[in-house]
Each structure stands twice: as C-alpha cells, then as structure tokens.
Amino acid sequence: MGRLSLQTQTLGCSKNTVDTEHILARLENVYDILPENGPGPCDVFLINTCGFIGDAKEESVSVILEAVRRKTLGEIGRIVVFGCLSQRYAVEMPGLIPEVDAWFGAVDFEPLLSYLGVAPDECKSGPRLLTTPRHYAYLKISEGCDRRCSYCAIPFIRGKHRSVPMEELEAEARMLALKGVRELIIIAQDTTYYGLDLYRRRSLAALLRRLSAIDGIEWIRIHYSYPADFPEDVLEEMAQNPKVCRYMDIPLQHISDIVLKNMRRNVDGAWTRSLISKMREKVPGVVLRTTMIVGHPGEGRKEFGELLDFVEKARFERLGAFMYSEEEGTFGAGHFRDSVSPATKRRRLDRLMDLQRGISLEFNRSRIGSAVRVIADSCADGILVCRSEFESPEVDGEILVGCPRTIDPESLVGTFINVRITGADEYDLTAEMI
C-alpha cells in the first residue's frame, strides 16, 4: 500500500509560511507532499489559517468551506485545520464547521503532528521544506508579541514575545544557504524587539552581522519593524553592511497624535516624523514600506487630513493600507466605539491609495535609466521576473526583464544579474540586461 498524500494551503502572513515549512519537513517521511494549492485529490488537506482581521478570517473560512465542498465530492479524505483562526476560536470553530476532521492551534504543533502520525520521538526540529522559490526564504527570529496595540489580536493568539537564540538562527540560515537560499527575509511580530528577553538588549543588529557572515547569503531584508524605541544600530548596519538591503518595512499605522494614542502605539506624530527623517539621513537611498489603518476610533476628518498630509510629505516608496476592523477581545473593542461608517472607511482608503499610487509612480519613474543588481525569481514567455534590493517578494512590484534569445531564461532563475531600468508604472518596472 502506498503512502498517503498531503496537500497544504497557507493563508495570512509569511510567519505562517515558515510554520508550514517546518511542519512539512517533519511530515515528508510519512506523506507524499503535493504542490501547495494544487487542484488534484489528496488524502489529507492541511490548512494553515489567519485570524488577524475580519477580511483574513473571512478568507480562512472561505477556504475551509471550499475544502468541505471538495470533501463531499470525494476529492479530499481528511481536512485538518490549524493556525491563528483555530487558535483564536478553538471552542467555536468545531461546532460551526463539523465537517473538518481535526482542529489545532498556532503555538504547539506537537498535537497536530501526533494526529498526522508522526511519533513523538520523530518530532524533532529539522530542515524546512521550502514552499518559496529555492533562492529566498523567510527567517522567523521570534514568536509572539509583548505590545498591546488596541486593534491587534496577535498577543492573545500567539502569546508573549519569545526570541529564537542566535545560535539556532545561524544554524538554520546556514542550512538554508546550503540548499541554495541567497536572500533571507527577517520576520517576526516585531523584529526590532528581538533579543530583549534573551540578551536584555535589542540585538537585531548583532544578529544581522552574524547572518551576513554566512557564505552564500547575499541579501538580508528586514520586515515588521515597530517604530517605538527603534534601535539605531540597525540603521548603521544597513548603511555599512552591503548584504543588508536598504529596505525597511515599518508599519506606522497613523500620524495623528489622537489616533496613535487610541491605538496604544507608544509614539506620537513628532516621534514618527523624526524617525523617518533619521532613516533617510542615516541610510541614503533607503526604500521605506509602511502600513496605515484608516477609520480607527478617533480618526475624524482632521485626523485623516493629517494622515494624507504626512504621506504626501514623507513620500513612502511603498505603502499599504486597510480599514479598521473591530476585533473582539482587543483593547479597542472594549474601550472604543467603532464610529466610522464602512462607507467612510472605504472612501478614505481609496483616497489614501490614490495618493500613494502617484507617489509610487513618481519613485519608479525616477529609476528609469539606472543600473541595478536584481535577482530573478521566475520566468515566463522569455521574460524574467526580477527584484532589486528595493523590492520584497509577494508584497512589492516586480522588474520585468527581456531575455536575449541566445540565453535560456530558466538558467538565470535564482541568480543575480545586472540590468538597466527602461520603463515604469506605479507598481512594476521594465528593464534590459546589461
């Protein structure tokens, strides 16, 4: 009798991606692992859910219900669900969707592995089974969060902040480099908080130095950096270390003092403006990605106007935004009234993103004619889909490079090449090989 087949679908952020990859590495000796999100039948369908905000919860439920439909058609044997949604609603979900065979949380994966037939003595931390292209990988440096932002459910889903020791992260990064990974993307609920629990100091800069010494690692990119008490030695490392990308993902969420106070962000508008100026001064040419929330309690016309004015002046190269979603159990749900109507939130979101599209277009057009080093992520119809140090995979635009007929584009995937930017729109750029 052949081995059972297992297929996964991972929803939400890249931190969930890392969880899935660690789990798959411990299952691949027991199951035939099928490509993620494939259409074919499978014996076990494993869903890693997100439960952060309303839209994410709806997407997770939709995927589960689609799996139930496929199960009724005989395309799926068992449905197994884990992750943030089932951690957050561990009591409610089994009764709401009884067709799911088993539910597990997002913190302890041993019960999940045991259910899937991995004996306890086999449940050891091992190599990751990458679901990303083989030349880049996410490196999760901590779990949980000690922040108490008013809108955020992560602390009671994932628990308190827990840093991974540097030695373990270095060993994991070396293993990834041996598998062909050239770019590490540093992730956590808050990357700049790293090390406070283990080393009694913020230690991200020290970790960057250790990771950059690994042969084969060419780029190190930082995501999810909290603005309060931002460690300036990280900026120094970014400015001086050629392997650390001049790219910073720092979710600011707002600029209004009133809104930031209601959000419990531990910063005000003056601090935020000063930090952005410091980043641009200490790291010339840095590209900043941020996230904003519109419609949070306390945001009236004046506060939203402050946000628009700030974005106009700060000229963030990358910016995403979402509408405030009141989440049960959070400080905001217990202390504020969600007074901004859905229609007003939508109008504000559209207006903010219209402004940002113009800023992004201006930035991209300013790059026309420049020579840049890029990594090729994939190719299609003779076109290489690439990124420079200023683009992160999945969340940013791409650089599309025509490949000469004398070169097999597939042979360049995962390698670095030099190109010259020839065209731009608000998201993507075009380029030619040099």
PyMOL commands that set and color helices and strands:
alter all, ss='L'
color gray80, all
select helices_A, chain A and resi 14-27+54-72+84-88+93-96+110-115+120-122+154-158+166-178+191-193+196-199+204-212+232-240+257-263+269-282+301-314+331-335+342-366+409-412
alter helices_A, ss='H'
color red, helices_A
select strands_A, chain A and resi 5-10+32-33+42-49+76-83+102-103+136-140+142-143+162-163+183-187+219-222+244-249+287-294+318-323+371-380+383-387+399-402+416-424+429-433
alter strands_A, ss='S'
color yellow, strands_A
deselect
rebuild
show_as cartoon
